[in-house]
Amino acid sequence: MLRFLRRTFGRRSMQRYGRAGAGAGGERDERDGAPPPPLPLPGAAAAASAVPHIQATGAGCKAALHCRVQLLDGTEVSVELPKHAKGQDLFDQIVYHLDLVETDYFGLQFMDALQILHWLDHSKLIKKQIKIGPPYMLHFRIKYYSSEPNNLHEEFTRYLFVLQLRQDILSGKLKCPYETVVELAALCLQAELGDCELPEHTPELVSEFRFVPNQTETLEFEIFQKWKEFSGKSPAQAEMCYLNKAKWLEMYGVDMHVVKGRDGCEYALGLTPTGILIFEGSNKIGLFFWPKITKMDFKKSKLTLVVVEDDEQGREQEHTFVFRLDNAKTCKHLWKCAVEHHAFFRLRTPANSKSSRSDFIRLGSRFRFSGRTEYQATHGSRLRRTSTFERHPSKRYPSRRHSTFKATNTLKSSQLCSKNNPDIHNNQPSYHPGMHSGQSQWHPLPLTNVRPSYHDDRLCWKPSSSGEYNNLWYIQEQNQKNLGGIQGMFYQDKLMTTL
């Protein structure tokens, strides 16, 4: 009797019969009197089917790892791997899906429970590194920015670099002057839309794209004027011009990390191909070249740098710099990034990862750079005769005229006065870039450097080549169309950083 009750009301038996009933479909629900299951929405089915799914060899079991990787063009890929898969297995599936040859510049990034971004280690198990999931969410990004984009052989690689730089500028991570923003945005339009045709293309079309966080109508008009100058360039030529222009930016390829010094003040360490930059606020106070750094170690949340410098008499002197971070994981992440940057940009071949000491008694971290260096990627990569790929269109937004008209319909008549509401022309909804929430952003300038909205930009920014009066006339005409003939001009804030 006890055996019968245990078999009938046991947990495993109830789960087994529950799964069997669920698998029977609508017959069991109708027989039991329960309502039939709801039908899937057409939009949800289309969205689910739009995500490509990759199933690796041996991943058909129940204990498979489910990973979702967001690519640089905004699309997402679902990958199913065996439960003991390593980071290299997932990375190989992604680059095979993209048909990417120059893989050494890229990596997979994920976030831990402390909102700290980490690079997926190719030599370790995935489930040992990522604790949030399944599904495990990762981002395919550029890990090492090439110091010379002309050394990139593949057109597809240069296209991915442009996508990454556009994200960096849009998120505010990469600061650039106003004139540079105009030129880079015009090159993006040339690469995506081709030549500017005046009857068909208007400055209103530029407002459907996002290039900078605070995008104004004046900026869009100057981008449109600059777009005309690049007529005749192919997408590949426009992207090459984009990279050659962006590589001269002050913060191009700088991996920023916020630290605290011995005095308790906040500093920023920037990892570059030449060394480590030191920032105090917006001021660059030092640069430690990689050959001058003799020791770089960490213990818990303390990072130590030993730098050799020459004194006035030409003798070498050692200087020790100690920085503190929020926790031990953040400190180790900074140390690993510095080791990888030094090995990738400075070495011709990576150092031997096999240690001569036994692992029975081990001090310090076992982490070693295991990839290829930039020298090996430039001189040893295989070349293909031809390669074809499809450029995905950028995300489009409602034009400024459409969004402004929609916003004004909800306003009261008392608010349609520039005297009562000076921000009447700033009705365009705020845009949040498509970056994950844990993306660490470093803003070098305080808020006191931002000019009030009533300042005239004509005192700071140069007019377009077509003349300042044409620019002002166009904006005034658009404002009259959008807001029902309201007379007035409004210039949004612009922020230019100089380091």
ABEGO torsion letter per residue (X at the ends): XAAAAAAAABAAAAAAAAAAAAAAEAAAAAAAGBBBBBBBBAAAAAAAAABBBBBBBGAABAABBBBBBBBAAGBBBBBBBBAABBAAAAAAAAAAAAGBABAAABBBBBBBAAGBBBBBBAABBAAAABABOOBBBBBBBBABBBABAAABABAAAAAAAAAAAAAAAAAGABBBBAAAAAAAAAAAAAAAAEBBBAAABBAAAAAABBABABBBAAAAAAAAAAAAAABGBBAAAAAAAAAAAAAABAABGBBBBBBBBAAGBBBBBBBBAAEBBBBBEABBABBBBAAABABBBBBEABBBBBBBBBBAAGBBBBBBBBBBBABAAAAAAAAAAAAAAAAAAABABBBBABBABBAABBBEBABBBABBBAAAAAAABBBBABBBBBBBBBBBBBBAAAAAAAAAAABBAAAABAAABAAAAAABBBBBBBBBAABBBBBABBAAABBBAABBAAAABBBBAAEAAAAAAAAAAAAAAAAGGBBEBBBBBBBBBBX
